[in-house]
Structure formats: C-alpha cells, structure tokens
C-alpha cells in the first residue's frame, strides 16, 4: 500500500490524529487558555454554582455531587479542556472532598468494560502493525464493483462487518477512513465531488452507527455494560444484546443509511475500477495468527451466554497475547505510543461519575422529579419505554452520546420500580437514545472522521439530522414492536430478556 493510503490527507498518521486530536482545536476542542475557552469555562462554573444553589435543600454531599455533575458533563460536552483532564479533576475533587469513597470514584477501572476498551485499542494497533488492515483494504476493493450504488453498499457492509471483530469505533474509523480516501482518489472522485463525500460518509457512519447494536463495538455500549455491572451486578450478554437491537438498529438502520447517502450525495459511477485483490501476496504468519485471535474472540463473545466469561476479559486475554513480545503482533513501543490513555481515563471518569451519583442518592432524587413530568406508570409499558427513551435523548443532546449511560444508569433501578419494567429493559431504553445522534458534536468518532477526511460539517450534519428523524419516527417504533414480540416489555419476573 502506498504512503497516501496509509496516512490521512492532512499528513498525520491515523494514530497521531486519534491521540492528539482531542487535545487541540482541530478536534473541535477549545484550547484551555484561549479567551473563548476561559469564557466558556466561566459559564460552566456559574452553571455548577446554580446547580449547587438549586440543590441547597439537599445534604451537603448530594448538593456537591449535583454541582460536580453539571460541571463535568458541561466540560465533556463543550470540550473546553481535554476529556481526560476533566476525568482526572473529577477523581481529585471526589476523593479530596470526601463526596464518595475512593473505591466508588475509581470503580470504572474495576469494570470489565474498561478493559474491553483497552483491548480494543490494542487489537486495533495489532491490525495496523501486522498489515492485516491493508489486506482488508484489498478485500474491500474487490467488493465495490463498478456502480456507485454498489460502492456505497460495499463500504457500509464492510464497515459493519469490521465492527464485529474490532471493538473500538475510533480505531475502526482511524483504520477505514484513510483507506476510503485513497480508494476515492483511484476511482476518480475528486476532492469536492458528492461521490467522494458519499463514500466517506458510508465509511464513517457505516462502521459506527449500526454498531450500537453490537455490545463491545461502541463506547456508550461499553459504558452502559460497565455501569450496569458496577451498580447492579447486571451483566449484559453479547448474544441477548445482539438479538434485542441488531435486527432494527443494526441491519435495518444500515439499509436506511445506504438509501440516505445515495439520495443526499448522488454521483456518477466510478471512472476507474478499484484495484483488485487478485494476485495478492499470501498472508504472513503474523496476519494468520491475528486472524485466528480475532476469530476466537468473536466466537467467545457470541457464545458468552454459554461460558459466562465477560467480553472484557476475553478481549484482555487477546490483548495480552498481542502485547507478548514473542507474538510480534504489535510494535515494541505499542503500549507507550499506540494506546490513547486519555480516552481510557475519560471512560473511567464517566463510569465513576455514574457510581458517585448512585452512591450519594442523587439519582433517586432526580427520578422523583422526572416521574411527575413524564407521566410514568406501571400500567403503560409502551409509553414508559418511549418516555424513558425521550429523556435519554435529551440527555444525549445536552451532553454527548457517552454521557447518556453516565446520567441515566444510576437512575435505572428507581425507574424500574416506578414503571414496573424489568431493570434490564429500562437499561436497554438508553440504546434507543445513544444510537441516534442529532448533531456530530455528540459523537467523538464522527469528529475524528471529519478531521481525518476533511468532511464538510454541513454535509455530515444533514446526514445526522436525517438519520435522527427517520430513527425517531420510524425505526424506534419498529424496534418497540420487535421488543414486544420478544416479550421484554412485560413486568418482571414474567418475561426476562430472552
């Protein structure tokens, strides 16, 4: 593969873009010491103070938690400072002030979900190091055909298939988007052509949006799984999660995505056929070993309902093998240069915030306020699910997609008691919300794709809004019908998740 294929258009390697981007203005973050950054930080501080005053009638630790929650979520949503900085500040404030014990604040590090995310970063580094990603690009080129519609369908299908074997959405986008940039050049789609934009949209959205229906494949999924396990001992099964969400939010949403891209970004058929994989060199030993590792991981993830081993520990075992020097599946500097520790700290901070909200009792107080406004009642399960999804959607707009499980999961047990729904069903209503972004800022993977591919913000926003509307008006009701057929809207213990 040429250098052009291996690097994004702006000259940095994918890994550099992934790791450095969140720390500067190129990622949409405001540098900490700019005038705008300080002004926004001041607004957030005032908002936290207002939250503290509003919670004045609560115990001191609960009021402090409310103010800290407003401040942290505000900083994460606006990216005034890097996400890891906010997470580290959260750890310091909670432990130093005594709002919650250290084991609660740092509980995110104990979750198997945290280690699943870590393993996803390692597997992504191994895919790049061994050249398996380049071979995947050659395979992809053979799927694209000679028609523009076939190109879009092939990219979406490949991106979705990649989500089954590569847990990190950021890693998939960093791997896939530069490949599509190079393929678009070779197929004759210029820098401003709708076809090029459509191909890149198919890569970014196709490997990210339907993957919310695959448990280990996107960050919000893993935060939800980790917090459910940490707070309630509720371990989400890979197979059950896939059955519940993939038919509508995965497969059908991928079909809608293809149709929207072809409608919004129409173009001629490719001027040149993509390079063929015919005659490619045989797989190296490293590629074969990594393929076997990924295949074994996928098999164990799909069958976790049989062996009851958490996906996080399966992923960690795979990561350990990849990091073992004798395996030669990663570089000697992988652990220091290829792993985004900022992302890991961010995820641990979000899970820790949820645990603190639960431990201080703030969640129960918030639920009492929500119940009067949403009209929740035990005799109307369909309305309850729709209302909970709407509340989670508002949370996603105010914060970002990973913020939904941070805000909603600590409330789930009380919401289950209020609605008469099983706890697992209440938890799953969050997926209806965090799988449906209305604006790009809510999703770090989309921001990353925009950086690497220089996607126009207007185009990516139009596609986001269109997908949001269709999902809210069509796919979500269809998903609720599917839930009804599976029996998950019934009160416990009559019909637990299948």
Number of C-alpha atoms within 10 A of each C-alpha: 12 8 10 14 18 21 23 26 17 11 13 14 16 23 22 15 21 25 17 15 19 24 22 16 13 16 21 19 20 22 19 18 11 11 11 13 18 16 13 19 20 12 14 20 19 15 16 22 18 15 20 21 15 13 18 13 10 15 13 13 16 24 21 24 26 25 21 23 21 20 23 22 21 23 22 23 21 22 25 27 21 22 25 21 16 23 25 15 12 21 18 14 15 23 16 12 11 11 22 20 15 16 14 23 27 20 23 28 19 13 22 24 30 25 24 27 26 22 26 28 28 28 30 26 26 25 26 18 18 22 17 19 21 20 19 17 23 20 17 24 21 15 19 23 19 15 13 20 21 15 24 26 24 23 27 27 22 22 26 25 14 20 26 20 23 24 27 26 28 28 23 26 25 26 24 26 28 24 26 25 26 20 23 24 16 16 18 17 22 13 15 10 15 19 27 24 27 27 28 28 29 28 28 30 25 31 31 27 25 29 31 28 28 24 28 29 28 26 26 25 26 31 29 26 25 31 28 25 16 22 19 14 11 15 15 23 22 20 17 16 18 18 18 21 23 20 16 22 26 20 17 14 22 23 16 14 25 23 14 16 21 19 11 15 17 16 17 12 18 19 13 13 17 23 16 16 16 9 6 10 8 9 14 12 13 20 20 14 17 23 16 12 20 19 14 15 20 18 12 20 25 18 16 19 15 10 9 12 14 19 26 23 16 20 28 21 17 20 25 14 17 26 22 12 12 9 14 18 27 26 17 12 10 17 15 10 14 19 21 18 16 19 22 20 20 21 28 26 28 28 36 27 31 29 27 27 28 20 19 18 16 22 25 18 13 14 18 14 10 15 14 9 9 15 12 20 15 14 12 14 19 16 16 25 22 17 17 24 23 18 18 25 26 13 22 27 19 16 23 25 28 27 27 26 31 27 24 24 28 28 24 29 22 18 26 20 14 16 23 21 28 24 22 19 20 27 25 23 23 28 23 25 26 27 25 26 23 21 19 20 20 22 21 19 26 24 22 25 27 22 20 26 22 16 19 12 12 10 15 22 16 15 21 18 16 15 21 19 15 15 23 18 11 11 20 19 15 17 19 20 14 17 19 14 10 16 15 24 24 19 19 16 9 9 14 17 20 11
